[in-house]
Amino acid sequence: MDANTTPATPQPGQVTRIARRRAQPGKEASYEALVREMFQHMRANRGFLGAELLPPHEAGGDYQVVVHFASEADLAAWDACPARADLHRRMREVAEAEPDYRRLSGLEAWFAAAVVPASMHPPRARMALVTWLGIFPTVSFFLWFVAPHLNALPFLPRVGLLTGLIVMTMTWVVMPRLTKLLRGFLNPHLRS
């Protein structure tokens, strides 16, 4: 249940928040309608980049609402919005409890589908292969072109600098592009 477009490649500073919540039995349609209404209100707020409603894998399970904002300040502005307060008040009438919030960061954010039900996660073998496809050329590049210029450094600072450069390159350059390019391979169940 895609509400609108999700950011194609996460940029530094962007915020993704995931809310897990269970609808009261028999009130699932009302809950989903309120979430879609919330997405409409979010669209009017500065910095809103996209949102998704992920239904439970099994009846009676948790819904997940994934929202993307350009910055912490934009998310905070939405959180302070009177429309949000009203929607959350109305959601309490059809939901079992308050939402459980979480954010993705670091390596976990490489595989955006990690927020979906367990049965929809990318298979570990595919995640490992895609990670290797990113790490192999990145490490090769740094070992071939950068490492020779660091030979004057002691071993630990040299390794620390190389691994730091590799992690930054993987996080902000390689993996966002690679996971976007191989999205269908990583998540064959999401093809439609």
Secondary structure, 3 states (H helix, E strand, C coil): CECCCCCCCCCCCCEEEEEEECECCCCHHHHHHHHHHHHHHHHCCCCEEEEEEECCCCCCCCEEEEEEECCHHHHHHHHCCHHHHHHHHHHCCCECCCCEEEECCHHHHHCHHHHCCHHHCCCHHHHHHHHHHHHHHHHHHHHHHHHHHHCCCCHHHHHHHHHHHHHHHHHHHHHHHHHHHCHHHHCHHHCC
